[in-house]
Amino acid sequence: MDNNTRNTTREWAHGLTALILGLFLLGVSSGLGIMKNIIDIWGAILFVPEYPAVVLREIYLGWRSRSNDNNYLNTEIAKLRNENAALRLELAKVTSEKNFTISSDDVKTARVTLRAPMSWWSEIRIDRGEQDKITQGLPVFSEGYLIGRISTVSLMSSWAELITSSSFMIPAVIEETRDLGVITGEGNGIVLLKYIPAGRNVRLGMKVCTAMVGEQLPPGLPIGKIAGEFPAGSDGYRMYRVEPGADMSRFYTVKY
């Protein structure tokens, strides 16, 4: 075989090889396109049964995120409640360390001139006024216990709001535990001590007296004693019923 024939044969072999390789690559690329289409169709088919699981997963992740946020907020609220209770306790300690003693030389007597049936548990009128140096906020006593404070003053008479009034509110301290709360009435003869943190060692018979209110209503004025308790509320505080030391149903004279 001469050289020309050999070269021609080699060229044909190279050309045929290139043609076969090109056809192979064309087939492979076409196959990849078909495969992609098959994958896309299969993914669309699987989307239907997978969709509920995806939605549930998103709901779960959202719920867990909100739950973590709520747990964090509840923890922070609990911390603030504890800090608030500690501050209230410290204030009660400071204010109740000063026991107020009523001097017999300073005590004056007033006569009750009116106690209307429709406001029996709310207020009384006494026969002392501005000319007797009666001022608004002055404490009023019966049998040595606080029963109210002066709310309105005129020249010759005054009105005193009673601790059984639903609008009466003053800070008060449980002497034995130094817990600070608020004394208020229900308008029907019942007196309550509110906003005592739940879990305190409060027992029946413990004494209740005023906390710091102002110069005219100093701390240590006796009010009564714990006579009952109510279940703790969702806010973390407990309410107690207070039995006044004075007979709130009837009195004809008061001290101031």
PyMOL commands that set and color helices and strands:
alter all, ss='L'
color gray80, all
select helices_A, chain A and resi 3-96+117-119+130-132
alter helices_A, ss='H'
color red, helices_A
select strands_A, chain A and resi 109-114+123-126+139-142+145-153+158-162+169-174+180-185+191-197+207-210+222-229+237-244+253-255
alter strands_A, ss='S'
color yellow, strands_A
deselect
rebuild
show_as cartoon
